[in-house]
Amino acid sequence: MYGIKCKFGRFGTSPATYINSTTILCLTPNIQQDPSEISTESVALTVAMNGVDFNDEYTEVDFTF
């Protein structure tokens, strides 16, 4: 109903696409800040297969940009 979504810590959610049993393609979220205002940052990356229930407490994946 809601589809797959990825959450990039404080930067919010974005749509994702199922590629195969080991790969999900996450789009990076749109942010309001100018990229020059953000230094390199790592945030927890979580996935919701239903677009709602993220696994925030159990993630071991960080995304750095």
URZI-V913104 format. One record per residue. N is the residue number from 0. RES is the residue in one letter. PSI is psi as a letter, one per 20 degrees, with the letter a starting at -180 (NA if undefined). Layout:
# URZI-V913104
n:N res:RES psi:PSI
n:N res:RES psi:PSI
This chain:
# URZI-V913104
n:0 res:M psi:g
n:1 res:Y psi:h
n:2 res:G psi:r
n:3 res:I psi:p
n:4 res:K psi:q
n:5 res:C psi:q
n:6 res:K psi:p
n:7 res:F psi:m
n:8 res:G psi:c
n:9 res:R psi:i
n:10 res:F psi:i
n:11 res:G psi:a
n:12 res:T psi:r
n:13 res:S psi:q
n:14 res:P psi:q
n:15 res:A psi:r
n:16 res:T psi:p
n:17 res:Y psi:p
n:18 res:I psi:g
n:19 res:N psi:a
n:20 res:S psi:i
n:21 res:T psi:j
n:22 res:T psi:p
n:23 res:I psi:p
n:24 res:L psi:o
n:25 res:C psi:p
n:26 res:L psi:q
n:27 res:T psi:q
n:28 res:P psi:q
n:29 res:N psi:p
n:30 res:I psi:q
n:31 res:Q psi:h
n:32 res:Q psi:q
n:33 res:D psi:p
n:34 res:P psi:h
n:35 res:S psi:i
n:36 res:E psi:i
n:37 res:I psi:p
n:38 res:S psi:a
n:39 res:T psi:p
n:40 res:E psi:q
n:41 res:S psi:p
n:42 res:V psi:q
n:43 res:A psi:p
n:44 res:L psi:p
n:45 res:T psi:q
n:46 res:V psi:q
n:47 res:A psi:o
n:48 res:M psi:h
n:49 res:N psi:j
n:50 res:G psi:i
n:51 res:V psi:g
n:52 res:D psi:n
n:53 res:F psi:q
n:54 res:N psi:l
n:55 res:D psi:h
n:56 res:E psi:i
n:57 res:Y psi:j
n:58 res:T psi:q
n:59 res:E psi:j
n:60 res:V psi:p
n:61 res:D psi:q
n:62 res:F psi:p
n:63 res:T psi:p
n:64 res:F psi:NA
